[in-house]
Amino acid sequence: MITHSQIYRRTIAAQTAATPPWWRRLTPPLIALVMAGASLALLMQVARSNGLTGSNGITASPGSPAAVQLILVGMVLVSGAFAGRCAEALKLPRLTGYLLAGVALSPSVWELLGAPDLLIPRSSLATLDPANDLAVGVIALMAGAEIEARWLRQRLRTLLKIAGAETLLVPSLLLGCLLLLPGIPFMPPGTSGLTVTGVLIAALAAIMLLPNGPTVVITVIKETGASGPLTRMLMGASVVLDAGVILLFSVVTTLLDLAAGGHLAGALLDTGALFGAVGAVLAGLGSSVVLGLAIGWGLRRYAEHTEHRLGWLVLGLALAVAALGVHAGVKPLFCLLTAGFAFGNLPSADPGRVEAARQRLRATLAQVGMPVFVVFFTAAGLHIDLTALASGWVLVLVLLVVRDGAIIAAVRVATRGPEVEPAVRRSLWLGMVSQAGVTLALAQIVRVRYPGWGDILATFIVAMVTLHELWVPVALSWALRREGEVPNS
Amino acid sequence: MTAPGSSLDTLVLLLVGGGLALGLPHVTARSRRRFWHPWINTGLLPLLLGIMIGPAGPLGVHGDGGWLSRATADALKPFLAVALAAAGVVLGTQLRPAYLAAAGREFLWRESRRALTTFVVVAMPAAAVAWWLLPRDGPLAGTWAAVAIGGVAGAAAVVTSQRLPSAATHHPAQRLIIGHVVPAGWWNLLACLLSAFALGIGDHPGQGLNGLLLALVLPAILGLLLGRTATTAPSSTEALVLLPAVVALAGGLALALGGAPLLTGMVVGAMLVNAGGGRVVLVERAMDELEQPIAMAAGLLAGLCLESTAIPMVAWLMVLVIPLRWLLRGSRWGGRIAGSPTRPDVASWRARLLAPAGASGVLLIAGASIAPAPLPALVIPLTVAFALGTLLSEMRAEVGRLEKNEPASRGVGQGERAPEPGRAAQVTTPQRA
């Protein structure tokens, strides 16, 4: 006869056996991570050394960019994946592990340690940009595929309220802060905050700090398997807000270009020119939506009528739109977001078939998304510039406090109505303060378009993104668990 | 000639890539006829398409022919190297002692002996003729070039489609696997390994065997490290991340070393599975999905990257490899010294004689297309030979079906797969696994 105490002891013993202690869970991936780091060092030396020189016409010289790029992508994948497992062993989101792996491999860290070229030279970081474009494309498709038209119609008012409140409050407070604070490093020499160019640069910085990170939000949601009102509202609000930010960013950069050429006053007086500039931005958005609708319709037809795997097609589409769309004035994020939305929501005579196709697309995106996420977030960690962060940490801290405080206030005000669920009211702000893909993409555009002050501004933005990426995923997954939206939590 | 990344180049790449991704699987799925399967799934049709629209092709809008500029074609070469390295990794993962033991020592000895004899019978005279006819100067001249050309010729005689002989579909699946699929897979593996070695020697003419040895040691270390790393990957999620990592690292290392990407990939793949043990099964499963896209991508890129060099007489002699194959597989004396991987009890002598080269043949051509000169000159003659071989084989199969009044169905083994001798043997002989 088995007594209750025996059953209790056996249960405890079984539970203890099922979940080994954290240090035992951590050891294997940690060893793998160290091995990956060692391999990276070895391979990078091989790729850049003058050891063997082939005569096959591909490697005209040692240190071939393609070789360095491939080795970098491979090692980022391996180290990111095992760092993710280390984080999981410590009950943290995998995403945090990817980021920390990137920080550990970052050139700025190794520069501080006196071995700048041991792992990854700073000049090689740009080779990961195509992976970033791909990640933004896949994530946009993923976000679009998750949104249902019926839910959007029901919640459109709340979504617009949230996006409107944030768009009004956050850039205004940041703009005021940037105009009032003395010695802002990214203001061009001789440009005080009260000149037209100074105001426009400050406005640009404020707008760049506005978007949240749908990449972070969607990755945490996918990782935790969360579902519920907070999850849906997080995805919807992220997407709507980013749409507004891209529009504002395009308008301000157009005005900055006019100011740099000395034509701003004329353009502001000439309403035709101003409307023309805004019209060009709207035309870009319109063409993105039209192309997205076409892609979504075509992809759904393909998924409905063939049994072939969608993975290669989805990756090819995301890459093609990211790489080629820019030349045609198409915004990849909008385009693929629309494509994902159109895939699941365009009218059809056979809803069952559409649902089956949507499930196939979701499964495919979950599969192809995994390596893409690893590269994207590890690369984000690689870009951290500790030197810049050390020199301007006060400004970064001030901007961070003002931004996050403004977002919390805006979200609280916008979600006050009775139609909003308590979970959304309590925890939505945690997702909205995140920063990732869109902000990094905007920073890259500014870096290329405005050399000099653009570089400094981009460095500050990336520093803020990195700080947010380190704590927001942990807090967000905790919040999703607290609100009961994560199964088995 | 337009700059790399010009609008026309972009449009051409988009149309070709999109067309292949969307159209060809549709054709193979819809078509009730077997005729197109070996052309598409092996990468032969993409190869022909690539040659036609690439800078070496006859359809020209650029000064040097083709719809794609030379600069863009050159920019595609690293992608071809990655595709070949990926194919090498897939092939290398089959070199696992457990699989080989499952296939049986007797089987391995018999088939290796026959495949190697076929290889030597063709490679030796080809190398001798090449040595005699090739110029004595240039980037790859004299002995090394002759060895490389001989190796490619020998491998071209060995490679065989794993698609089952058309006349044999009435046999039980297990008999067909043991009688054709497994031996053909083993022959292909040996052929790829031998040709990769030959091309690898050619890649380091100044360093000879030392360069080749170093080009083997570093991928072996990488494969070992990745294999040990993979042992800590418990789920398919990690496998999905490790797979592109392995392919990227193998391709990057091949580019960094300047060696034959197929050889680098095979060494990495072989070390990966042997160091990783059972846990690498997840990575292998994920790799299986890559086989057909790799063959198609390698074929297309090989065609697009081909340089329009003059084809010397010695290269055109490569066309003779196909009649040599027929001679070795069809005639009585040829069958005694070499032969075919297909057993007589599963296919008629005509089917064995006309068995096409398959996906491994396209990989062979792709490997030659990015090797140093004069090896790219072998691409057009080899493509012509393999295309003719495939055409004759399919015509023969069609005639056979008409004679027997059989419906034109897809049948067993319609899809071309890279060789899996051990895995197939493991399925068929579970008690030995």
Contacts between the chains, C-beta under 8 A, distances in Angstrom:
chain1	res1	chain2	res2	distance
A	28	B	232	3.9
A	29	B	232	5.8
A	31	B	232	7.0
A	32	B	228	7.7
A	32	B	229	4.5
A	32	B	232	4.6
A	32	B	233	7.8
A	35	B	225	5.6
A	35	B	228	6.4
A	35	B	229	5.6
A	36	B	225	7.9
A	36	B	229	6.2
A	38	B	225	7.6
A	39	B	222	6.7
A	39	B	225	4.8
A	39	B	226	7.6
A	42	B	221	7.5
A	43	B	222	7.0
A	43	B	249	7.0
A	43	B	252	7.1
A	43	B	253	6.6
A	43	B	256	7.4
A	46	B	218	6.3
A	46	B	253	7.1
A	46	B	256	5.3
A	46	B	257	7.3
A	47	B	252	6.7
A	47	B	253	7.9
A	47	B	255	8.0
A	47	B	256	4.1
A	51	B	214	7.6
A	51	B	257	7.8
A	52	B	204	7.0
A	52	B	207	7.3
A	52	B	211	6.1
A	52	B	214	6.1
A	52	B	215	6.6
A	52	B	256	8.0
A	52	B	257	5.0
A	52	B	258	5.9
A	52	B	259	7.4
A	53	B	258	5.7
A	54	B	203	5.3
A	54	B	204	7.3
A	54	B	257	6.4
A	54	B	258	1.3
A	54	B	259	6.1
A	55	B	139	5.9
A	55	B	140	7.2
A	55	B	203	6.2
A	55	B	204	7.6
A	55	B	205	6.7
A	55	B	258	6.7
A	55	B	372	4.6
A	56	B	203	5.5
A	56	B	258	5.7
A	56	B	259	7.8
A	56	B	260	7.8
A	56	B	370	5.5
A	56	B	371	6.0
A	56	B	372	5.6
A	57	B	74	8.0
A	57	B	77	6.9
A	57	B	370	6.6
A	57	B	372	6.8
A	58	B	77	4.8
A	58	B	78	6.0
A	58	B	81	5.7
A	58	B	255	5.8
A	58	B	258	7.3
A	58	B	370	6.3
A	59	B	255	5.5
A	59	B	256	7.0
A	59	B	257	8.0
A	59	B	258	4.4
A	62	B	256	7.2
A	64	B	78	7.8
A	64	B	255	5.4
A	64	B	256	6.7
A	66	B	78	3.7
A	66	B	81	7.9
A	66	B	252	7.7
A	66	B	255	5.5
A	67	B	78	7.9
A	67	B	252	4.9
A	67	B	253	7.6
A	67	B	255	3.7
A	67	B	256	4.0
A	68	B	252	7.4
A	68	B	256	7.9
A	69	B	252	7.4
A	70	B	78	7.6
A	70	B	82	6.7
A	70	B	248	4.6
A	70	B	249	7.1
A	70	B	251	5.0
A	70	B	252	3.1
A	70	B	255	6.7
A	71	B	248	7.3
A	71	B	249	6.2
A	71	B	252	3.7
A	71	B	253	7.1
A	71	B	256	7.0
A	72	B	252	7.9
A	73	B	244	7.8
A	73	B	245	7.8
A	73	B	248	4.7
A	73	B	252	7.9
A	74	B	244	7.7
A	74	B	245	4.6
A	74	B	246	7.3
A	74	B	247	7.8
A	74	B	248	3.6
A	74	B	249	3.5
A	74	B	252	6.1
A	75	B	245	7.6
A	75	B	249	7.1
A	77	B	241	5.5
A	77	B	242	7.5
A	77	B	244	6.1
A	77	B	245	3.8
A	77	B	248	7.0
A	78	B	226	7.4
A	78	B	229	6.3
A	78	B	241	7.8
A	78	B	242	7.0
A	78	B	245	4.7
A	78	B	249	7.8
A	80	B	241	7.6
A	81	B	233	7.5
A	81	B	238	5.7
A	81	B	241	4.2
A	81	B	242	6.9
A	81	B	245	7.5
A	82	B	229	7.1
A	82	B	232	7.2
A	85	B	232	7.7
A	85	B	238	7.3
A	302	B	22	6.8
A	306	B	25	6.9
A	306	B	26	6.2
A	306	B	29	6.4
A	307	B	29	7.2
A	308	B	25	4.6
A	308	B	26	7.7
A	308	B	29	7.0
A	309	B	289	6.9
A	312	B	21	6.1
A	312	B	293	6.0
A	313	B	21	5.6
A	313	B	22	7.1
A	316	B	17	6.6
A	316	B	18	7.4
A	316	B	21	5.8
A	320	B	14	6.4
A	320	B	18	7.7
A	324	B	10	6.3
A	324	B	14	7.0
A	367	B	240	6.2
A	370	B	237	5.9
A	370	B	240	5.1
A	370	B	241	5.9
A	371	B	240	6.2
A	371	B	241	4.8
A	371	B	243	8.0
A	371	B	244	5.2
A	371	B	245	7.8
A	374	B	241	5.5
